[in-house]
Amino acid sequence: MSERHLSPAIGYLLAVIAGGLTTLSAAPFSLWWLAPVAIGLMYLGIQALSPLQAALKGWCYGLGLFGSGATWVYISIHDYGYTSMPVAGMLTALFVAALALFPAVTLWLYRRLTGPRLAALSFAGAWVLGEVLRTYLFTGFPWLLSGTSMVDSPLAPWAPVGGVYLLSLITALTGTLGVEALRRRLAPAAIIVVLWLVPLALPGQWTRQSEDPTRVALLQGNLSQLTKWSAEGQRDAWNTYSTMTSGVADDTDLIVWPEAALPMFEDQAMPLLERLQAGIAPDTALLTGILQRDAGGYFNSVIGLGNASGAYRKAHLVPFGEYLPLESLLRGVVAFFDLPAPTMTPAKGPQSPIQADGLSIGSAICYEIIFADLVASRARDAEILLTVSNDTWFGDSLGPLQHLQMARLRALENGRYVMRATSNGVTAIIDDQGHITARAPQFTATALSGEVYAMQGTTPFTRTGSWPAWLAATLLVLPGLSLSSRRRKA
C-alpha cells in the first residue's frame, strides 16, 4: 500500500494495533520480532500526514501501548490506594492518555521539522529521541521501550555496546527500512542484514568472571501489602524474615531481604536486626531494604549488616508512590493521594558500593532498575548489581514480569550478575548475559538460593552510557530536517 493510498483513519487504527504489538513483544509474551513490525506500521504512511495528523497517530499508538501494557497501575490505585473502581479507572485512563502524549509529540515534531529525504533513517532517529524524552521529562517513565524486548533476540549482543537505546535504534531502523525493502528497494534490505549479522562478530563476553562463586539467598516473604504497616504486619514481617534467615544462614555467604522488608525505620529495627545477627555465623552478610530517617529527611535504603558494610539510598523516586507532586493541590482529593508513609527524600550525589562478603555491590531500588544510565553509573565501581523491589503493588499483572525483563537487560548491558529480591515476585538471579539462573515462584514465601560471581572489567556501555546511541539517533535525524513553509502552517 503506498503512502498516498493509506487513509489517516486506517493509519490511526494501525497505530493502536502497533501499540498492542509492542506490548506483545515484551515480557511475558516475548514476541520480540513484533517490535520492528510495530515501528514499521507507524512509519507507513507518515509522510502523507500533516503534523497534527501525525500527532494523532502517535497518540493512538500510545493508547494502544500503555492501554495494553501499563494499566497494571489500576491495581495500585484501586487495590492498595483505597480508591473506588470508577475513580481508579478514571485515573488509570488519565495516566494512559498522558503517557500517550509522548509519541504524539514525537511524531508531531517529526512531521513539523523533517521532509521526505532519507525518511526511513530520520524516522528511526526521531523514534529513539522520543524514547529519550520519555525517559527524562517529568521524572521519566522508560517503560516498554522498543529495545527492551530485544534482550531475547539475536540483537542482544548489541546491548553491552550501546544499551537499550542502541537496541531501540536498530529495532526502529529494521522497521522503517523493512517498509522500504518491501517497496523493492535493495539498499534498505542490505542495511538490515548488516545490522542483524554484526552481533555474530561481537565478543560474547566483555567482562571477566571470578573463579569462586558467592552463595546467596534472596528472601521473598509474600506478606500482605494491606496490613504491612500495622502492628500485626510488623510482627509478621519480623517473624517471617528472621525465621527464613535462620533457616538458610548456615549454607549461605550473603542473604538479601527485599525493599522495605521490615515496615519500620532503621533505628526501630536495629535492636531486632542485631539480635538476629548475633545468632548467625559472623562471616554471613545480610543486606536488607529499609527506611531511614535523619535530619535530612526520610530515605528508601539498603543497608549492610554482619559481614557487610555501607548503605545505599534511593536517588530516583516514584511520583505518587514515594512523593506527591503538587502536594498542596492533590492531597485529600482522593484517597490514593493520601500517602500512608512519609514523603521520601531523594539521595544526592555519588554513593559508594556496599561491601558484602568481599563483593562491591551496586544497588538500584525498585523503579531505579528501569533507568539504564543510572544503573550503569552504579556498575562502574561494582562487581555485582543488586535490585530490591516491592512489586506487591502490581498484583498478578504484567508489571512484575516486565520489571524483571528490564533487570535482565541491565545485567546484559553491564556484564554483571543481578540479584533481584522482591516481596512477592519475581525474585531471581540473573547472570552477566541477562539469563535467569534461578527464579522463585510468585506469591510464595520462599528463600531462593543460588550462586553469583563477581565480574571484573566493564562493557562499552558501562563506560560511556547512552550518549553514543543518542548521538547516532540525532545524526540520523539531521539530514532529514526541512523547515518548509508548508509545515510551519500545518
URPETA-V797149 format. One record per residue. N is the residue number from 1. RES is the residue in one letter. SS is DSSP state (H for helix, E for strand, - for the rest). PSI is psi in degrees with one decimal (NA if undefined). D_LAST is the distance of its C-alpha to the last C-alpha in Angstrom with 1 decimal. Layout:
BEGIN
n: <N N>
res: <RES RES>
ss: <SS SS>
psi: <PSI PSI>
d_last: <D_LAST D_LAST>
END
This chain:
BEGIN
n: <1 2 3 4 5 6 7 8 9 10 11 12 13 14 15 16 17 18 19 20 21 22 23 24 25 26 27 28 29 30 31 32 33 34 35 36 37 38 39 40 41 42 43 44 45 46 47 48 49 50 51 52 53 54 55 56 57 58 59 60 61 62 63 64 65 66 67 68 69 70 71 72 73 74 75 76 77 78 79 80 81 82 83 84 85 86 87 88 89 90 91 92 93 94 95 96 97 98 99 100 101 102 103 104 105 106 107 108 109 110 111 112 113 114 115 116 117 118 119 120 121 122 123 124 125 126 127 128 129 130 131 132 133 134 135 136 137 138 139 140 141 142 143 144 145 146 147 148 149 150 151 152 153 154 155 156 157 158 159 160 161 162 163 164 165 166 167 168 169 170 171 172 173 174 175 176 177 178 179 180 181 182 183 184 185 186 187 188 189 190 191 192 193 194 195 196 197 198 199 200 201 202 203 204 205 206 207 208 209 210 211 212 213 214 215 216 217 218 219 220 221 222 223 224 225 226 227 228 229 230 231 232 233 234 235 236 237 238 239 240 241 242 243 244 245 246 247 248 249 250 251 252 253 254 255 256 257 258 259 260 261 262 263 264 265 266 267 268 269 270 271 272 273 274 275 276 277 278 279 280 281 282 283 284 285 286 287 288 289 290 291 292 293 294 295 296 297 298 299 300 301 302 303 304 305 306 307 308 309 310 311 312 313 314 315 316 317 318 319 320 321 322 323 324 325 326 327 328 329 330 331 332 333 334 335 336 337 338 339 340 341 342 343 344 345 346 347 348 349 350 351 352 353 354 355 356 357 358 359 360 361 362 363 364 365 366 367 368 369 370 371 372 373 374 375 376 377 378 379 380 381 382 383 384 385 386 387 388 389 390 391 392 393 394 395 396 397 398 399 400 401 402 403 404 405 406 407 408 409 410 411 412 413 414 415 416 417 418 419 420 421 422 423 424 425 426 427 428 429 430 431 432 433 434 435 436 437 438 439 440 441 442 443 444 445 446 447 448 449 450 451 452 453 454 455 456 457 458 459 460 461 462 463 464 465 466 467 468 469 470 471 472 473 474 475 476 477 478 479 480 481 482 483 484 485 486 487 488 489 490>
res: <M S E R H L S P A I G Y L L A V I A G G L T T L S A A P F S L W W L A P V A I G L M Y L G I Q A L S P L Q A A L K G W C Y G L G L F G S G A T W V Y I S I H D Y G Y T S M P V A G M L T A L F V A A L A L F P A V T L W L Y R R L T G P R L A A L S F A G A W V L G E V L R T Y L F T G F P W L L S G T S M V D S P L A P W A P V G G V Y L L S L I T A L T G T L G V E A L R R R L A P A A I I V V L W L V P L A L P G Q W T R Q S E D P T R V A L L Q G N L S Q L T K W S A E G Q R D A W N T Y S T M T S G V A D D T D L I V W P E A A L P M F E D Q A M P L L E R L Q A G I A P D T A L L T G I L Q R D A G G Y F N S V I G L G N A S G A Y R K A H L V P F G E Y L P L E S L L R G V V A F F D L P A P T M T P A K G P Q S P I Q A D G L S I G S A I C Y E I I F A D L V A S R A R D A E I L L T V S N D T W F G D S L G P L Q H L Q M A R L R A L E N G R Y V M R A T S N G V T A I I D D Q G H I T A R A P Q F T A T A L S G E V Y A M Q G T T P F T R T G S W P A W L A A T L L V L P G L S L S S R R R K A>
ss: <- - H H H - - H H H H H H H H H H H H H H H H H H - - - - - - - - H H H H H H H H H H - - H H H - - H H H H H H H H H H H H H H H H H H H - - - H H H H H H - - - - - - H H H H H H H H H H H H H H H H H H H H H H H H H H H H H E - - - - H H H H H H H H H H H H H H H H H H H H H - - - - - - - - H H H H H - H H H H H H H H H H H H H H H H H H H H H H H H H H H H H - - - H H H H H H H H H H H H H H H H - - - - - - E E - - - - E E E E E E E - - - - - - - - - - H H H H H H H H H H H H H H H H H H H H H - - E E E - - - - - - - - E H H H H H H H H H H H H H - - - - - - E E E E E E E E E E - - E E E E E E E E E E - E E - E E E - - - - - E - - - E - - - H H H H E - - E H H H - - - - - - - - - - - - - - - - E E E - - E E E E E E E H H H H H - H H H H H H H H - - - - E E E E E E - H H H H - - - - H H H H H H H H H H H H H H H H - - - E E E E E - - - - - E E E - - - - - E E E E - - - - - - E E E E E E E - - E E - - - H H H H H - - H H H H H H H H H H H H - - E - - - H H H H H ->
psi: <127.7 161.8 -33.5 -29.1 0.7 107.8 151.3 -39.0 -43.3 -38.0 -39.4 -41.9 -44.1 -32.7 -42.8 -43.4 -41.1 -39.3 -43.8 -36.4 -36.1 -40.5 -42.3 -25.0 -22.5 175.6 147.7 0.4 -42.5 36.4 68.2 -29.3 -13.3 -18.7 -50.4 -29.7 -42.3 -44.2 -36.1 -39.8 -34.8 -33.7 -32.3 121.4 -0.9 -32.0 -18.7 -2.9 149.2 165.4 -40.4 -39.1 -39.1 -39.5 -42.1 -37.7 -42.1 -38.1 -38.9 -39.7 -46.1 -38.6 -43.3 -40.2 -58.0 -26.0 -27.9 -27.1 -8.7 14.6 4.9 -16.7 -23.0 -38.4 -43.2 -43.3 -44.7 -53.9 -37.5 -8.6 5.9 43.5 139.7 159.9 -46.8 -43.5 -41.4 -40.2 -40.0 -44.6 -37.8 -42.0 -40.8 -39.4 -47.5 -45.3 -36.4 -44.1 -32.6 -15.3 -24.7 -53.3 -26.6 -47.2 -39.9 -48.6 -30.4 -47.6 -37.3 -48.9 -27.0 -35.3 -13.9 160.5 -168.0 -10.4 124.2 42.6 -38.0 -36.6 -45.5 -34.8 -43.1 -43.1 -43.3 -37.3 -45.2 -41.1 -32.3 -38.8 -36.1 -43.1 -44.2 -25.5 -30.4 -25.8 136.4 48.5 -17.9 147.6 73.1 52.6 138.5 40.1 149.2 -34.1 -15.5 -42.6 -15.5 -1.5 -21.5 9.9 172.7 -14.3 -7.5 -36.9 -15.3 -22.8 -48.9 -10.6 -48.9 2.8 -169.9 -32.2 -29.7 -40.5 -42.1 -40.7 -43.6 -36.6 -44.4 -41.5 -38.2 -41.0 -48.4 -43.7 -28.2 -40.1 -43.8 -37.0 -35.6 -17.9 17.8 40.1 124.9 -42.4 -46.9 -41.0 -39.4 -39.9 -42.1 -45.8 -44.2 -46.9 -34.6 -17.4 -26.1 -41.0 -25.4 -24.0 -7.1 153.3 140.3 -23.9 126.9 -18.9 163.9 135.2 137.2 160.1 -38.5 130.9 161.5 127.4 124.3 156.0 119.3 120.0 132.8 103.7 -27.1 51.5 155.2 127.8 -29.4 -29.9 6.9 -41.6 9.4 168.9 -39.0 -41.0 -36.9 -41.9 -44.0 -41.9 -45.8 -47.0 -40.6 -52.4 -32.8 -40.1 -44.3 -38.1 -45.0 -30.9 -21.1 -6.6 -34.3 -25.6 19.3 139.6 -34.7 125.9 134.3 127.6 153.9 -173.4 131.4 47.9 -44.3 119.8 66.3 167.9 159.2 -42.3 -28.1 -35.6 -19.3 -41.5 -38.8 -43.4 -38.7 -38.1 -39.9 -45.3 -33.7 -22.0 -1.1 169.6 139.2 -20.6 8.4 130.7 142.9 127.1 136.0 141.4 137.2 159.1 137.9 154.0 140.5 -167.5 -21.9 -11.6 -157.8 137.0 136.9 116.3 167.9 133.1 154.4 141.1 163.9 -125.5 41.8 148.5 155.3 173.9 157.4 135.3 135.5 133.4 -34.6 103.7 161.0 117.1 140.7 -13.0 -44.1 -14.8 160.2 107.9 144.9 47.3 -41.2 -25.3 -34.7 -31.3 129.8 -10.8 -52.1 162.3 -31.2 -29.5 -6.7 82.7 132.5 -25.3 160.3 153.0 128.1 158.2 130.5 141.4 146.1 144.6 176.1 152.4 137.5 150.6 150.4 141.2 125.6 120.7 40.3 2.0 143.4 119.7 121.4 134.1 150.0 120.4 119.2 -108.3 -27.2 -26.9 -16.3 -6.5 104.5 -43.9 -32.8 -45.3 -38.7 -38.5 -31.6 -31.5 -22.8 -33.9 13.7 154.1 -13.7 155.7 146.3 134.1 126.8 144.6 158.6 87.1 10.0 -31.2 -22.4 1.7 -147.8 67.5 -175.2 -22.0 -55.1 -32.9 -37.5 -39.6 -43.4 -40.9 -38.5 -35.5 -37.9 -41.2 -36.5 -37.5 -45.5 -42.4 -38.0 -1.0 42.1 142.8 145.0 124.7 123.6 104.6 121.9 164.1 -41.9 16.8 147.1 111.9 133.1 158.2 126.5 132.3 -178.9 -10.1 5.3 11.1 141.3 120.3 -21.9 142.5 134.7 147.0 147.1 155.6 36.2 135.3 116.1 161.2 117.4 114.0 146.4 -167.6 145.0 159.0 136.3 140.0 133.1 152.7 173.1 153.9 162.5 -38.5 -41.5 -38.2 -40.8 -24.2 -156.1 -7.2 -34.4 -38.5 -40.1 -41.2 -43.3 -42.2 -41.7 -42.3 -30.9 -31.2 -38.6 -44.9 -20.2 -3.7 133.9 97.6 68.1 153.6 -31.3 -41.7 -29.4 -32.8 -19.1 NA>
d_last: <24.7 22.1 18.4 17.9 20.4 19.3 17.7 15.4 18.3 20.7 18.4 18.5 22.2 22.8 21.0 23.5 26.3 25.2 25.6 29.0 30.0 29.3 31.8 34.2 34.1 35.4 38.8 40.8 39.5 39.0 37.4 35.8 34.8 32.2 30.1 28.8 28.5 26.2 23.9 24.1 22.9 19.8 19.2 19.9 16.9 14.3 13.2 12.4 9.9 6.2 6.3 7.3 9.6 10.9 11.7 13.5 15.3 16.4 17.6 19.6 21.1 22.2 23.7 25.6 26.7 27.8 28.9 31.3 32.2 32.3 33.5 36.9 36.0 37.1 40.7 40.7 39.4 41.6 44.7 45.2 43.2 45.2 42.2 42.3 40.6 38.0 37.1 37.1 34.9 32.4 32.4 32.0 29.0 27.4 28.3 26.6 23.5 23.2 23.9 21.2 18.6 19.6 18.3 15.2 14.4 15.6 13.4 10.2 11.5 12.6 9.5 7.8 11.1 12.9 13.3 15.9 18.8 21.2 18.7 21.6 22.8 19.6 18.8 22.3 22.2 19.1 20.8 23.9 22.3 20.7 24.4 25.6 23.2 24.7 28.1 28.1 25.7 27.6 30.8 29.3 29.7 30.1 31.3 30.7 29.2 28.9 31.8 34.2 35.4 36.2 39.4 41.1 39.7 40.9 38.2 40.1 42.0 38.7 38.7 41.4 39.7 36.2 36.1 33.7 30.5 32.0 32.7 29.2 28.0 30.5 29.7 25.9 26.9 29.3 26.7 24.1 26.8 28.6 25.8 26.0 29.8 29.7 28.1 31.4 30.5 33.5 32.2 30.0 33.1 35.3 33.2 33.3 37.1 37.6 35.7 37.8 41.0 41.0 42.1 45.3 46.1 45.2 48.1 49.0 49.8 48.8 51.2 54.9 56.6 59.7 62.9 63.8 61.7 61.3 62.2 59.7 59.6 56.3 57.2 55.2 56.6 54.6 55.2 53.8 50.7 51.5 54.9 54.3 54.5 57.5 61.1 61.7 58.6 59.7 63.1 61.7 59.5 62.4 64.8 62.4 61.3 64.8 66.5 64.0 64.4 68.2 68.0 66.2 67.3 70.3 68.4 65.2 64.2 61.0 60.1 56.6 55.7 52.1 49.8 51.6 54.5 56.8 55.1 56.6 56.3 58.0 60.7 61.6 61.6 63.4 66.9 66.2 64.5 67.5 69.9 68.1 68.0 71.7 72.4 70.6 71.4 70.7 68.8 66.2 62.8 60.8 57.1 55.7 52.5 53.3 52.1 53.3 53.7 54.7 54.1 50.6 49.5 49.3 48.4 47.7 50.1 52.2 55.7 58.5 62.1 65.3 64.8 61.3 60.1 57.0 54.1 50.3 48.0 44.6 41.8 38.6 39.0 37.4 35.4 37.0 39.8 41.5 39.8 37.9 34.7 34.7 38.3 39.2 36.5 36.8 40.5 42.2 39.2 40.1 42.9 40.7 39.8 43.5 44.3 48.0 48.3 47.9 44.5 44.6 44.3 42.5 44.8 44.0 44.7 46.3 48.8 51.7 52.2 54.7 58.0 59.6 62.5 61.9 58.2 55.3 52.7 49.0 47.7 44.5 44.7 42.9 39.1 39.5 40.2 36.6 35.6 36.4 36.7 38.8 41.2 41.4 42.5 45.2 46.3 47.0 50.2 51.1 53.0 51.7 48.9 49.4 47.0 48.3 46.3 46.7 44.7 46.7 43.7 42.0 44.9 45.0 41.3 39.2 38.8 42.1 41.8 38.3 39.7 42.6 40.4 38.7 42.1 43.1 40.2 41.3 44.8 43.6 41.3 44.2 47.2 48.8 50.5 48.8 51.0 49.0 51.1 49.6 51.1 51.0 49.1 48.0 50.6 50.8 51.9 49.5 50.7 49.1 47.5 45.7 48.3 49.8 53.6 54.5 52.8 54.1 53.4 51.1 52.7 56.1 58.2 59.1 59.7 57.9 60.1 59.3 59.2 56.7 57.0 56.2 53.9 54.2 51.7 47.9 45.1 42.5 40.0 42.4 42.9 39.3 37.2 33.6 32.4 33.0 30.8 28.1 28.5 28.5 25.2 23.7 25.2 23.7 20.1 20.7 21.2 17.8 15.9 13.6 11.6 10.2 8.8 6.4 5.0 5.6 3.8 0.0>
END
